[in-house]
Amino acid sequence: MNIAVDRKEKCAVHLEVLSKLRNIQEITKQKSNNMAFIYDLETDIRYIEGIEIGEKKASKLVKIEQRSFFTLLFLYTNRKFL
């Protein structure tokens, strides 16, 4: 997963406009040319932690939903035959 190209270009333009106001446009241009604009989130430790937390929550919800479904199914089928 990479940051969208149009988003990074928009941010670079904003940064350059602000740097012109402070007369540091040349320095900003040099720094931005040397920066890596593509950041792979899938290798980020916080992203990985978030995925793991999300998976744990999802598995708990699935278990709850399965129990609820089977409970309702059992109750419905028992009433039908009573």
C-alpha positions as CSV (number, residue, x, y, z in Angstrom):
1,M,0.0,0.0,0.0
2,N,1.6,3.3,-1.1
3,I,0.6,6.9,-0.7
4,A,-1.3,8.2,-3.7
5,V,0.8,10.1,-6.2
6,D,-1.7,13.0,-6.5
7,R,-1.7,13.4,-2.7
8,K,2.0,13.6,-2.4
9,E,2.3,16.1,-5.3
10,K,-0.4,18.2,-3.6
11,C,1.5,18.2,-0.4
12,A,4.8,19.0,-2.2
13,V,3.2,22.0,-3.8
14,H,1.8,23.3,-0.5
15,L,5.2,22.9,1.1
16,E,6.9,24.8,-1.7
17,V,4.4,27.7,-1.5
18,L,4.9,27.9,2.3
19,S,8.7,27.8,1.8
20,K,8.6,30.7,-0.6
21,L,6.9,32.8,2.0
22,R,9.9,32.2,4.3
23,N,12.5,32.6,1.5
24,I,13.7,29.0,1.9
25,Q,12.3,27.7,-1.3
26,E,15.7,26.5,-2.7
27,I,16.4,24.5,0.5
28,T,12.9,23.0,0.5
29,K,13.3,22.0,-3.1
30,Q,16.6,20.3,-2.5
31,K,15.2,18.5,0.6
32,S,12.0,17.4,-1.1
33,N,14.0,16.0,-4.1
34,N,16.1,13.9,-1.7
35,M,13.1,12.6,0.2
36,A,11.5,9.2,-0.4
37,F,7.8,10.0,-1.2
38,I,6.7,6.4,-1.3
39,Y,6.2,4.9,2.1
40,D,5.2,1.2,2.3
41,L,2.7,1.0,5.2
42,E,2.6,-2.7,5.1
43,T,6.1,-2.9,6.6
44,D,5.3,-0.3,9.3
45,I,5.2,-1.7,12.9
46,R,2.1,0.3,13.8
47,Y,0.3,-0.8,10.7
48,I,1.1,-4.5,11.5
49,E,-0.1,-4.0,15.1
50,G,-3.3,-2.5,13.9
51,I,-3.9,-5.4,11.5
52,E,-3.4,-7.9,14.3
53,I,-5.7,-6.0,16.7
54,G,-8.3,-5.8,13.9
55,E,-8.1,-9.5,13.2
56,K,-8.5,-10.4,16.9
57,K,-11.6,-8.2,17.1
58,A,-13.0,-9.7,13.9
59,S,-12.5,-13.2,15.2
60,K,-14.3,-12.4,18.4
61,L,-17.2,-10.8,16.5
62,V,-17.5,-13.8,14.2
63,K,-17.6,-16.1,17.3
64,I,-20.4,-14.0,18.8
65,E,-22.3,-13.9,15.5
66,Q,-22.0,-17.6,15.1
67,R,-23.3,-18.3,18.6
68,S,-26.1,-15.8,18.1
69,F,-27.0,-17.4,14.8
70,F,-27.0,-21.0,16.1
71,T,-28.9,-19.9,19.2
72,L,-31.6,-18.3,17.1
73,L,-31.7,-21.2,14.7
74,F,-32.1,-23.6,17.6
75,L,-34.9,-21.6,19.2
76,Y,-36.7,-21.2,15.9
77,T,-36.5,-24.8,15.0
78,N,-37.7,-25.9,18.5
79,R,-40.7,-23.6,18.4
80,K,-41.6,-24.8,15.0
81,F,-41.9,-28.4,16.2
82,L,-43.6,-27.7,19.5
